[in-house]
Amino acid sequence: MGKTLAEAFPVARQLFEEVDDALSQHLSKVMFEGPEADLRLTENAQPALMAVSLAVTRVLEVEGGQPVPGLAAMVAGHSLGEYSALAAAGSFSTAEAAKLLKLRGQAMQAAVAVDEGAMAALLGMTLEAVEDLVAAVADDGVCAIANDNAPGQVVISGSATVVQRAAELAKERGAKRAVMLAVSAPFHCELMQPAAEAMAKALEGIDLRPPCVPLVANVSAEAVTRPDQIRTSLVAQVTKRVRWRESVQAMGERGIDTLVEVGVGKVLSGLTRRINRDLVAKNIGTPDEIEAFLKNL
């Protein structure tokens, strides 16, 4: 992960070194060489994904000759990606983002014992149908909507036995598929409250600055610019639903016509096309993709 960027662009290599220094850990070595099992640990995966997103952003700024406000009218990020978006927009530094995400990963992993939590993706059900489903199993324990990703794609999270029962009930109620996810913890539900408290304490020590462009926040799907709003949103998103479908809709309603997914993968680009076909969705994560994007900038 990120190795070709580091080899192609000195500024990307410098950013990976900044993250390594901030964490007092050779995270880039794990990113470039593995082992994959270590990279997949939540406490490593979160800052690693952020590092790649910021490395691409840094390259775009340097090679394109424009800072973020010249490249984007707004920023947003899915779950941990919100930290990448805020770092790109200058609300906190790369080092601060890396430390926060390291802590976030550790706190999320520690909040629930292994195998006691679970998540499942429900495909082919409306949000309203999933809300009814969650209500139907509420007496059995914790089960909540974690991600409203796109029409027909909703993720639930909570206690393992309750999520499993909800997934089975979803199929009975007409879901096309109900897929148990290979995750290390049940993110974005009330079981993550200890992690939310840890993040609230950590964020108190960060001098959050207004972003250079508005952030569309996960928990509200609304544009925010004030540091107090951002701090509140970052704490809330640990236990609350990621309103990604609504966030993409909100950006379109505010005049955004192109969404650019920066970093690893193209999942969000695919979701964008399902949410609003009038929006152009692009993904940039490799040197070739960066070069192609800059030619058309």
Helices and strands as residue ranges (DSSP letters): H 3-8, H 10-23, H 27-33, H 36-39, H 42-64, H 68-71, H 81-88, H 94-111, E 117-123, H 127-136, G 138-140, E 143-150, E 153-159, H 160-172, E 177-180, G 190-192, H 193-204, E 215-216, E 223-224, H 227-236, H 244-253, E 258-262, H 267-275, E 280-284, H 287-295
